[in-house]
Amino acid sequence: MCRRSIPFWLCLVLLLCAGPLLAQQAASQSGDEDDAAAEEAEEVVSDTIVVTASRTEQRIHEVPAAITVLDSTALEHIPADNFGDFLRNVPGLNVSQMTTRDIAITGRSATFSLADSELVLMDNRTLYLDFFGFVMWDFFPVDPQEIKQLEVVRGPGSAVWGANAVNGVINLITKPPREMEGTSITFGGGELDTIYGSVTHAGVADKLSYKLTAAYYQQDEPYERPTGTIPGTEGPTNPGGTPYPEYENQGTKQPKFNFRVDYDQNEQALWSFSGGYSGTDGILYSGIGPFDIDTGTSMTFGKVDWTRKAIWARFYVNLLDGEAVNLLTRGIDGQPLQFAFDSNTYHIEAGNTSVVGRDRHILTYGASARQNNFDLSIAPDADERQEFGVFLQDEILLGEKWRWLIGARWDDIDPIGSVVSPRTTLMFNATPQQTFRLSYNRAFKAPSMINNFLEIVLVNQVTLPMVGPYVFPTLALGNPDLVEERLDAYEFGWVGTFGKATATISVYRNETKDDIDFFPAVFYSSQNPPPGWPLPPPILDVPPPFGLKDTLPAAFSYRNVGEVIDKGAELSLQYRPSLAWSAFVNYSYQDRSDVKGVEPVLLPSGEIVDPVNIPPKNRFNIGGFYSGALFFVNGNVNYVDEAFWTDVLDSRFWGPTDSYFMVNLGAGVYLADDHLTLSVRGQNVLDEDIQQHVMGDIISRKITAQILYRF
């Protein structure tokens, strides 16, 4: 990939640096307006309302969990190319961009390919894919301008949301049509053959309001692949090391469409009807190598919401249909492994919040039922899964300053049966704007259908001494006897607002038991050599470095194993002196995981390690924006420590990634009475070679220009 010229980007940096000077000039012309805006900003900071932590409306100082909220102003101006770019600025989140379209996000733990412990929602509708246990972030069928706020709960959420809300919950809340009246047209493009555009129209007619959006995103040129040998893979059992696999990388094409119609039945009741379509293609990385998702792979959804005061009911359908081919793994027939997947989800739920007991008990309760139907080519016995759940939460007001929240959820899920997820939080309001909390949560992750019913034969390859490359078959089987993965979380937290600034502190300890692990269940031996074995069979019984014992897997499977303890702390500060200005800084510390009950693994280099990913120890984010009457500027810097990855096949492919800084900048001008906005946005503007997973692409600089017209 060619390097870009520098002068234009120097101009961009100068423009960003000049922003404060221009802003001061504008401020001198409208001091009274700025004073009023500052007072309004203080109200915005202290009165933010969230719904994700307890499934009921709460002020941010009343939430019984650590939470970060990105509002619409921040989301419109953050220089981001995807949702990973938005969320890497949140403390506690490990974000890894693997390919042009593949993003993995995990809170308070190491992330990994096909990350499966973060529940992701759009307007309370799940985007979590139960068939493989992960999230395809490109199935958000919305333009960033449609987002009202992005709520990130940093910590378990199974007590109200059920399965898979283990390390956190991310809920994207969209704007209702009444807040978007008019039409907007967006068009942009730039480096890596990127083009995108969208058209949104919203209207209001008495009790009816509606919006329609059509959008398209395309990046034709993929990021570069790493070359050479995977670091740390050379040793006596793997002479020469493991080369990075070679395959034809792909970009992505993503058409999207969505609609929403709201009917205000009366002042207290609202009906909302929504639906949409999202398509994608490109590379999806998994533990058995990269899959190339076929064009035409899509998710279609439909949803009906009804609310009356605090009562709510919801029904939605998610229909996923796709095909993919593995670019490295071949089946026993010698052909690339094909994966066809259909997953249909039908979900209904209802809930309410009531105040009882002389207004001292705030009860939130609800129930849900879900039917999943599957047709998976690599898991032919995976047909369906049923889920039922009920939850109850009581927030007890113990006085003016003390509150005690207790609650639990019961779930019944095929095939694991009944699971109970309790939680409790004691909160002390030192002042109306300062809250201390001490909490305990239990959460769980259900095995995916692939975990339970995978059934394929893979062709593997190894370099043998005096022989060279040798191929052999490996069976991969699911395990229907898996139990749920459980997490017990303990946390101390504090949130305080001082005028225009909000600070938070969180210290946590997460204990994960019965981790679902993909492992080599059987190795070839002298009694069971692989077909066509070219060396004397006894060498398969001799440990390295003189033999090959436990190095050639005959079968992979899944198991529940051991205990992993994650400990860490998160600090954040957000300052908003006015609606035009905002700045933030946050730091996340995560100690190396304490692993128990898991057998260590010998790396080819001779080092012995636990077979778990090692997350970055330190992460640091700083940034801010100015959005005035004439222009806006925005910038942020992300620092991520080195990490170690074990979530791909076996130890021949495990390895580290280096620490990195990523600088992201954006700027734009408002023209034609704010109807027209011209902007330039850049990710990794210093063009550092950033690899966020040992098998991931090299994420280089990407600059795009955008035109937005509203009328």
N, C-alpha and C positions, 0 to 999 in steps of 0.2 A: 504494500500500500504506500502510495507516495505521500511525502510530508507536505503540508500546506505552507503557503507563504505567511510571513509574520506581520507585515505592516497593518493589515486590516484589524488584526486582533489587538495590536497596540492601540489603535484608535478606539476599539471597543473598551479596553481597560481605561483609557483616558476619559471616555464618556462616563463610565461608571464612577471614576474618581471625581469627576466634575459634578456629579449629581448633588452632593451635599451643598456645594457652592450655589448651584442654580436654585436648589430648594430654599436656601437661606434668602436668596433674592426674592423668590416668590413669597416667602413667609413675611418679609418686611412689608409687602403690599397688602397683606390680609391678616394682621395680627389678631383682630377680634375673632375672625372665623377660626383661626387656629386654636384660640382659647376654648371656643365652644367645642371644637373637634376633640380637644384633649379631654374635656369632661365626658364626652360621649365615649371615647376610647376606654376611659376608666370604667364606665358602666359595662362596656362589652367584655372587658377582662374579668370583672367580678361576677357577671350575670350569665355567663355561658351555660346553656342548658344541654345536657347529654341524656341519652336514652339507653346506651348499650350496656352499661355496667350492671344495672338491676332490672332492665326491661320496663322501666318507668322513668318519667321525666325527673331529673335531679339537677340542682346547681352543682357546679364542678367542685365546690367545697363540701358537698354532702355525699360524694361518691365513695363507696366502700372499697375502692381499688385505685391503683395507680392508673391514670388515664392521660392521654395527650390528644388534643383536638387541633386539627388543621382546618381553619375556616376558609370560606370561599375566596376571600381576598388573597390569602397566602397561596392557595392552590392555583389561582389564575396567574400569579406572577412568578412562582418558583420555576427556575429553568429546569424543566423535567421532560424527559422523553417517554417515561412510562411510570407506573405506580411505584416501582422500586426506587426511582429517583425522588419521589415525594417522601417515601417512608424511611429512607436511610437517614433522614434528619431527625427521626424520633429516637429518644434514648431507649436503650434496652433491646432494640430490634437488630438482629443480624440479617443483612440483606445481601444476596448474592445473585448477580446477573450472570447466567450461564451462557446464553446465546442472545441473538437479536431479540427474541421474544420470550425466552424462558427465564423466569424470576423465581427465586426461592426466598421465603421470609419466615423467620422464626424468632420468637421473643424469649429472652433470658435463657437461651441454650444455643448450642451450635446448630446452624442450619445445614441443609443437605439437599441433594437432588431429590426432587419430588417431596419437598418439605410437607409434613402431614400433621403438624401439631398446632397449627394456627387456624382458628375458624374465621372465615372471611365471608362477609355479608354485603349485600347491596339492598338498602331499604329493608333490612331484616330478612332478606331472602338469601339462602345459602348459595355460595359458589364453590363450596367444598365438594370434590368429586369422590364419592364413596367407593367407586369401583377400584381406584388405585390409591386413594387417600392423599390427594394433593389439590392444589388450586391452579387453574390456568388463568393468569391475570389478564390475558387479552380477551377474556369473555365478559369483561365489564363493558356493556353496550352503551357507554355514555361518553360525552365530551366533558373535559374538565370544567367548562363553564356551567355545566348543569349541576355541579356538586355544591351542596350547601355546606357540609362539613364532613371531615373524615375523622371518626372516633376510633382511637386505638387504646384498648384496655390491655395494660401490660401485667398479665397475670391470669390465673385460671378463670374460666367462665362457665364450667360445666354445671354449676349449681343452678343456673337459670337457662343456659343454652343447650345443655346436654352433651352428647358425644363430640369429641375432637376439639373442644375449646380448652386445650390443655395448657398451652403457653400464652394464650391471649385470644382476644377477639378484635377483629378489624371490621368496622361497619361504615360503609359509604352511604351517606344520607344525601339524596338528591333534592334539588329545589322543587317545590310544587309549581304548577304552571302559573299561578297567580303572581309569583315572584319573578317570572321570566317573560312577561307579556311583550310581544314584538318578535322581530326576526333577526337572527344573526348568521353571518356567513364567514367562515374561516377558511383560509387557504395558506399552506406553508410548504416549505421544502428546503433541502440543503444537502449536506454531505452524505456520503454513503448511499447516493441515489434515493434519498428520502423525499417522499411527497405525502401530503395529507390534507384533508379538508373536511368540512362539516357544514350542514345547514340545519338550523334549529328555528322552529316557529312555535310560538305560544300565544294563545288567545283566551279571552274571558268573555262569557256571555251569560250574565246574570248568575245563576247558581252553577253553571257549567264552566269549567276551565280545562284547557287541553294543551298538550305540547307534542310536537313531532320532531324527531332528529334522525338525520341520515349522515353517516360519517364513513371515511375511508382512510386507512393508514397503510403505507407501503415503504419498506426499506429493501431495495433490491440487492444492494451490496452488503454481504454479511461482514461481520468482524473477522479479523484474521485468527487462524488457529495457531496454538503453540506448536513448536517444532522441536526436534531433538529428542532427548531422553528425559523421562519424568524424573525430577530430582529425587535422589535417595533410593532409587529402585535397583541400582547396580550392586551385586554381591555374589557370594559363592553359589547361591541357589538360583541366581538369575543373571548369568554372565552377560555383560554388555548393557544391562538395565532394560527397562521397558520403554520402547519408543512411544511418543505420543501417537495415537492412532490417526491414520490418514483417511479422510473422506471428504467428499464435496460438501462444503458448508453451504447453508442456505440463508436467504433473507426471510422476509415475511410479508404477507398481504392480508389485511384485516378489514373487511367490510362490516359495518354495523348499522343497525336501525333500531329505534325504540320509540314508543309512544306512551302517553299517560293521559287519562281523562279523569278529572275529579268532579264529583257532584256533591255540592253542599246541601244535604237534605234539610238541615235547619242549622241554627247557630251552634248546636251541640253535636250533630252527627255528620259524618263525612263518608262517602263512598269513593274509592279510588280504583281505577282499572288501568293496568299497565301490561306491556308486553314488549318483546324485542327479539332481535336476532343478532348473533355475533359469529363471524367466520374467522378462521385463522389457518395459517400453514407455517412451516418452518421447523426448526430443530427443537426437540424435547429431550433433555438428558435424563437417563435413568441409571439404576445400578447395574444394568446389563448393557449399557452403551446408549448412544444417541439414536432416537427415532426421528425420521423425517415425516412430519405430519402432512398428509395429503391435502391439497387444495379442495375445499368443499367441506372440510371438517367444521362443525358448527354447533352452537348451543342456541336453542330457542326457548323462550320462557313466556309464561302468562301468569298474571297475579291479580287477585282481588283483595282489597283491604276495606274493612269497615271499622270506624271508630265512633264511639259516643261517650263524650267526656273521657274517663279513664279506661273504659271498656274497649277492647279491640279484638277483632277476629281476622283471620287471614287464610287464604288458600292460594297455593301457587304450584306451577308445573315447570320443571326443568327437563328439556329434551336434548340430550347430547348424542351426536352421531358423527363418527369419524373413522378414519383409517390411517395407519402409519406403517412404515417399514424401517427396521433397524439397519443402520448403515454399517455396522461392524459384526453383529452377531448373526450367525447362520444356523439354520435348523439342520436336522439330521439328513435332510435331502440335499444339503449343500446350497440351498437358496437363502437369500436374506430373510430374516424372520419377519413375517407379516403380522400385524396386530390390527384387527377390526374391533371397534368398540361401540356399543349402543348402551346408553344408560338413561333411563327415564325415572324421574323422581316426582311423586305426587305427595304434597304436604299440606296439612291443615292444622291450625292452632288457634287458640283463643286465650285471653287473659284479662285481668282487671287489677286495679289498685283501689283498696278501701281503707278508710280511716275509722278505727273502732276504739273502744275502751277509753272514753273521755278524751279522744284525740291523742292518745299516747301510743297507739299501735298503728303503724302504716303497713298494711298487708298487701303484698303483691303475689299473685298466684296465676297459674295457667296450666294448660295441657296441650299436647301435640300428638299427632299420628303421622307416620310417613310410610309410603310404599315405594320401594325401589325395584325396578325391573332391569335385568342386565342381559346382554348378549355379547360375550367376550371370547374372541377366538383363542386366546392363550389361557383361558380359564373356563373350559366348556361346562363344568359343573356349577358355575356361578349363575344362578337363574334369578333369584329375588332375595330381598331382605325387607323385613318389616320392623318398624321402630315405634314405640309408644313411650310417652313421658309425661310426668306431672311435676310441678314445682310449687313451693310455698316459701315465702320470705316474710319475716316480721322485723320491721325496724322499730325498736322500742325507744321512746323518748324518755330518758331517765331524769331529765331536768333540763334546764336551759343550756347546759354545756355538754351533757353526756348523751350519747346514743349507742345502742347496742343492736346490731343486726345479726339475726340467726336465720338460717334457711337451708333447704336441701332440695334436691331433685332426684326422683326415681325414674330410671329408664329401663325398658326391656327391649333388647336388640338381638336379632338373630345373628349368629348362633350362640352368643356369649351369655344370654339370659339377663337377669336383673342386676343393675348397678345403681348404687346410691352415692350421690355427690353432695356432701354437706359443706357449709361454710359459715363462718362467724367473724364479725368485725366489731371491735370496740373503738368508738370514735369520741374524741374530746375536742370541742370547739373552744379553744382558748379565747378567741374573739370571733365575731361573725366571719372574718376573713382569714382565720387560721385554724387548721384542723390537723390533729394528730390521730393516727389510726394504728391499730395492731390487729392483724388478721390471720386466719387460717382458712385454707381452701383445699378441697380435694377435687381433682378432675380426672377424666379418663379419655383414652383414645381407643376406639373400636378397631379391630383388625379390618383391613380392606378386603374386598373380594379377591384381589390378587394374592394377598397374604394367605387367605384361606384355601384358594382353589387353583392356584397357578399350576400349569401342567405343560411343560415344553422340554425339548431336548436341544441343547446348544452344542455347537462345535467350538472347542477351545484350542488354543495354540500355545506352545512353549518352545523355547530354544534349549535343546539337549546337548550336553558336552559330547563332542566327537560325532554328533549326528546332524545338528542344525535344527531347523524348524520341524516341529512334529505336531500334528493335529489329533485331537481326541474328543470323544463325546462327553458331555456333562448334562445330567438330568437336573431340572429345576422343578420342585414340587411345592405347592402350598401346604398349609397345616390347618385343618379345620378344628383342631383342638386348642388353638391359641385362646388365651384369655385377654381381657382388656389390659392395656398399659395404664398404670395408675400414677398420679402425681400428687404428692402432699406438699403444699406451699405455705411457708411462714413468712410474714412480711411486716416490717415497721415502715410507716410512711408519714410524711408531713407535706402539707401544701399551704402556702401563705401568700396572700395578695397585699402588697403595700403600695397603695396608690395605683400607679400605672405599671407595676411590675408584679409578676407572679413567679414564685420559686417553689421547687419541689425537691424532696429527698425520698428515696426508697432504698431499703436494704432488705434483701430476700434470701431465702434458702429453699430450694426446690429439691425434693427427693422423689425420683422416678423409679418405680419398681416394675418388674416384668416387661422390660423394654422389648419391643418386637424387633428381632434381629435377623437379617438375611445372612446365612452362614454356610460354609462348606460342611455339610452333614456327614459325608462319607468321602474318604480319599482312596485312590487306587493303591493297591498293595500287591505283594507277590502272589497272594491267594486270589486276587481280583485285579489283574493287570488290564490296562486299556487295550482295545483292539489294535492288533498290529504292533505291539510294543517292541521296539528295536533293540533294547538293551536287556541284560540279564535281569529277570524279575526280582531277585533279592535286593537290588539297588533301591527298590521302592520301600524296603523295610529299614534302610539304614538312614539315621538322621543326618541332616546337613552338618558340615559342609562336604562330607564324603558320600552322601546318598541323597535320595529324593523323597524321604518319608514325609507324608503330610504336606506335599506340595502340589500334587495333581488332583484336583477335586473331581470325584465321580458323581456327586450329587450336591446340589444346594437346596436349602429349605429355610423355613422360618421357625423361630423359637422365641419363647419368653425367657429372658435371662437377666439375672443380676439386678443391681441397683446403681443408679447414677445420681450423684449429688452435685447440684450446681449452686454456687453462691456468688452474690454480686451486689453492686450498689449503683444507683443512678442519681445524678444531680442535674437539675435544669433550671434555667432562668430565662424568662421571656419578658421583654420590656416594650411597652407600646405607649409612647408619650402622646401620640395622637392617632387618629384613624389613618393618617398618611404614612406614619413611620412605624416600623416594627423591627425588633432585633431579638435574637435568641442565641443561647449557648447551652450546650449540654455535654455531659461526660458519662460514659458507662464503663464500669469495671466488672469483669467476669473472671472469677478464679478458674483455674484448670479443674475440670470435672474430677470428682473423687469416685472411682469405679470399684464396685464390689461384686463378687460372684461371677465375674466374667474372666475367662481364661485369656491371659496375654498372648500376643501373636509375635512371632519372630519375623522381622522385616528382612528382605534380601540383604540389606546392609549389615545385618547382625544385631541391630537394635531391637529391643523388646518393648512393645507398646500395647496399650489397651485398645481394643478394636472399636473405638468411638471417635467421632470427630472432635478436634480440639478447637474451640472457638477463639476469636481474637480476644486477647486479654484487655485491651484498651480500645475504646472508640470515642471520638471527639467530633462534635459538630458545632459550627458557628456560622451565623449568617444574619441577613436582614434585608429589608426592602424599604424603598420610599416610593409612594404612589401619590403624586400631586395632581394639580389641575392640568399640567402640560405634558408630563412624562412620568415614567417609572424606571427604577433601576432595582435590581435584585441580585444577590450573590450569596453563595454559601460554600463552605469548605468542609469536606468529610475526611477524617483520618480513621483508618482501620488497621489494627495490628495484624501480624502474621497469624496464619491458621494452619491446621493439619487436617487432611481429609482421608476418611477410611470407608466412605459410602459407595465405593465402586468395586464390584467383583471381589478380588482377593488382594493380598498384600503386595502382589507384583505391580499393582496400579495405584497404591496409596502414595500420597506425597503432600508437600507443603505449598502454600502460596505466601508471597511476600507481603509485608505491610505496604500501604499506599496512602497518598494524599489525592483527593479528587477536588478540583476547583470548578465550580459551576457559576456562570454569569448570565445575566439577561438585562435587556434594556429596551424601552419602547417609548413612542410618542403618541399623544392623543390629539387627533385632528378633527376638523369638521364638527365642532361642538360635541366632542366625545363620541361621535358616531363611528369614527374610523381610528383604528389603532394599528400602528406599524411597529413591529418588534423583532429583535434578534435574540436568540437563546442558544446557550452552549453548555454542553456537559463535557467534563474533563477537558477544559479549554487549554490546559498546558500540554495536552496530548501525551500524558504518561501512558506507558504500557501497563494496564491494570488487569490482573487476572484474579477473579473473585471465587474461583473454585479450581481445584487441581486439574479438572477436565474441561474447564470453561474456556470460552473464547477470550482473546485479548481485547479488552474494551478500550477503544481509542477515542479520540476527540470526535464530537459530533456537533456541528453548528447548523442551525436552521433559521430561516427568516419567515415571518408570518404576517399576514394581513387579516384583520378582523373588522368587519363592518356590521354595525347594528342599526336597525331602523324599525 
